[in-house]
Amino acid sequence: NGEVGLIVSTRKGRDSKNDSINIKFSTQPDLTYRYYRTEVDENLELAYAITVHKSQGSDFDTVFLILPQNAGTMSRELLYTGLTRFKKKVILLIEKDVAPLVTFRNPQYSEILRRNTNLFELVARPEIGLPHPERLIHRTKNGDLVRSKSEVIVANILIDLGISYEYEKPLHSKSDPKDFRLPDFTIKYEGEEFYWEHLGMIKDPEYRKEWERKRKWYEENGYIDKLIISKDKPGGGIDSKEIERLAKEKILRVEQ
């Protein structure tokens, strides 16, 4: 219990015991409280707010860890550091929902795993656990590797809108746990789960057949109502405004 205040002035007394500080608290901006030197230890504590980076190597009895939905510097390692700084209690202040905690359980969000020290070409890492990792050659704003430039655009729009996603997360059949598909993006938002598929080569007959089979699977397993579909334009381009409109309408429920 307590609140954060600011020292607004200090006063030197005739001796050190009569030194005092004047403090204003955030909930009582019109009042000033005076504390003498002998009263400080039992009434006041220094309030600290530091970054996770600066906290490395330090421990605190109680930690308040603030987790935004999106942060460019966030990684599994950074989250681990933040969660392990406490000795007695950790309190999580998470923006919107628990999506950041779920997202950063995925190994692909490991900063160490994503490091690539080859100077001449990007080397895909098979241990990421996704099929055909050699095709993961495009990078999103968050540093995720995806398979196409269109998927980069979709991912970046979701990031800009504050929507968290997991790339190619296995979605299991409701009747057979061994049967699964890989939606392009799995999105959790305010307790709902959505599956976003971007169709980049729908003019190709084999691609179209494969997509129809996948769509039927969504239907048979009761996921069709949560399926969001976007497509490349006939000439191969992508309409980013349409992607943004879909995200706002289907996920954020914003009236257009």
C-alpha positions, -999 to +999 in steps of 0.1 A: +000+000+000+011+036-006+016+060-034+044+078-053+053+113-043+078+139-054+102+160-032+093+196-040+116+214-016+141+208+012+149+228+043+181+229+065+174+231+102+196+244+130+209+208+134+205+177+113+175+164+132+155+195+121+163+190+084+131+185+065+117+177+030+083+187+016+065+161-006+035+162-029+017+130-036+000+122-070-035+118-055-033+150-035-017+176-057-030+205-037-014+193-004+023+193+007+035+170+035+066+179+056+088+151+069+117+157+093+149+137+090+139+115+120+105+106+104+118+096+069+129+060+075+096+048+091+073+067+066+090+069+032+108+046+008+126+055-024+106+046-054+124+031-084+114+024-120+141+009-141+143-009-175+146-047-175+180-042-192+193-022-163+179-047-138+201-076-150+222-089-121+199-073-095+172-087-072+143-070-056+118-082-030+088-071-051+088-064-088+061-047-109+067-059-145+049-039-172+042-058-204+030-039-235+013-058-263+041-048-287+076-036-280+104-037-306+130-048-280+109-076-265+124-111-266+121-144-247+154-136-230+142-101-219+109-115-206+128-142-186+151-116-171+121-094-160+103-124-145+133-136-125+143-103-107+120-108-077+128-125-044+093-125-028+067-113-052+062-103-089+032-084-101+024-084-138+008-053-154-002-065-189-017-044-216-051-057-228-046-095-224-020-122-218-010-125-255+026-113-248+031-141-223+017-167-247+036-153-277+070-153-262+068-189-251+074-197-288+111-204-295+110-183-327+109-152-305+142-160-289+167-132-297+196-157-295+179-181-319+173-153-344+209-142-344+226-150-377+264-144-378+270-155-414+283-124-432+273-134-467+238-150-467+209-156-444+211-192-430+177-206-419+177-224-386+159-258-388+156-260-350+130-232-351+105-261-356+087-249-387+084-269-419+108-258-447+128-233-426+149-226-457+120-206-471+118-183-441+137-155-457+115-124-451+117-105-418+089-085-402+091-054-380+092-076-349+121-097-364+099-127-372+109-148-403+081-155-427+078-170-462+066-142-484+066-104-488+028-104-486+030-121-452+055-094-441+029-067-450+001-085-431+023-090-401+035-054-400-001-041-402-011-063-373+019-051-353+010-014-361-026-020-349-013-035-316-025-070-325-003-099-313+001-130-334+019-163-337+032-174-370+024-209-383+013-222-349-002-257-351-040-258-350-052-293-341-083-311-352-110-313-326-114-350-333-078-362-339-050-345-319-024-359-344-042-340-373-033-303-375-029-274-399-006-243-398-026-211-402-004-182-414-012-162-383-029-172-351-043-142-333-055-140-297-074-108-289-096-101-258-103-138-252-110-147-288-088-166-312-086-159-349-068-177-378-056-155-407-047-170-440-032-150-468-036-165-503-006-154-523-008-177-553-045-184-557-043-183-596-020-214-594-043-245-599-023-267-574-022-240-548-059-234-552-067-271-548-045-273-516-063-242-503-098-257-509-087-288-489-074-266-461-106-245-461-127-277-459-106-288-429-114-255-411-151-260-418-152-296-407-134-287-374-156-258-366-130-231-370-145-215-401-162-186-382-129-175-368-111-177-402-099-144-418-089-146-455-069-121-475-056-124-510-030-110-534-045-090-562-048-107-597-016-090-608+003-103-578+001-071-558-013-066-523-037-040-510-025-029-476-056-008-470-078-039-475-056-058-450-060-030-424-097-029-430-101-066-425-080-065-392-101-036-378-134-051-388-129-088-379-106-085-349-108-050-334-146-047-342-141-012-355-170+001-376-157+013-410 
